[in-house]
Amino acid sequence: MRKLLPAFPTALAGALYASAAHGSPPIVNRDAPTTCTVINQQDINNAGRTSVAETIGKLPSSASNCPPPPQASTQLSQFARDVLSVHNAERASFGVQPLQWSDVLAQHATDYAQELARIRQLIHAPRAGRGDERENMLSAPVGYSTFQMMQLWTKEKAGFVPGTFPNVARDGDVSKILHYTQMIWPTTTYVGCGTAVANGFIWLDCRYSPGGNKDGKPLGQPAYRPERG
């Protein structure tokens, strides 16, 4: 991505490993029941507490702001079919069930893609109000096809090895493969994506539910052997 877009730094996949340049990543219990309450370092500082658990107790629940649950869509655009085709081909290589398209997630993704195009930066959407949704995003020159954009994520497969997340990176740096791990995450069932165009670039956002990239969870089939580079 940096070779293609020197003016626009590539954001990491999922909110779990946000770039330090974009502020502290949210601090969450990734295995807790789904809520829409999000705790970050500033919340902890403001509350004068040193632990996430203490801070949560000082904050009101935002569960009422949770987005509606995604549902499978029956009428698919060519864009949606192309997104699903790439995702599900990768998932099939690990014996993972295919994703279904969600118009709810696609609308959320489209709304935020428009925001990305406005600010011209790859900054993850706030976790508040997103429930269990996670996201992948990118920007690419106008003229890139859906398949070409998806390939910017699938090429991360070369750095992936099966294991227990986050210990699934060939070189130990999981931040380089987080788009791909979300694409193949076995418990994710829905995806929806949207785009916006501005200043010669396509801004793409994809939302996933339930979100992946959770510590301590197995990822990848034992039989899988990545190509040697």
Secondary structure by P-SEA (a helix, b strand, c coil): cccccccbbbbcccccccccccccccccccccccccccccaaaaaaaccccaaaaaaaccccccccccbbbbbccccaaaaaaaaaaaaaaaaacbbbbbbbaaaaaaaaaaaaaaaaaccccccccccccccccccccccccccaaaaaaacccccccccccccccccccccccccaaaaaaacccccbbbbbccccccbbbbbbbbccccccccccccccccccccc
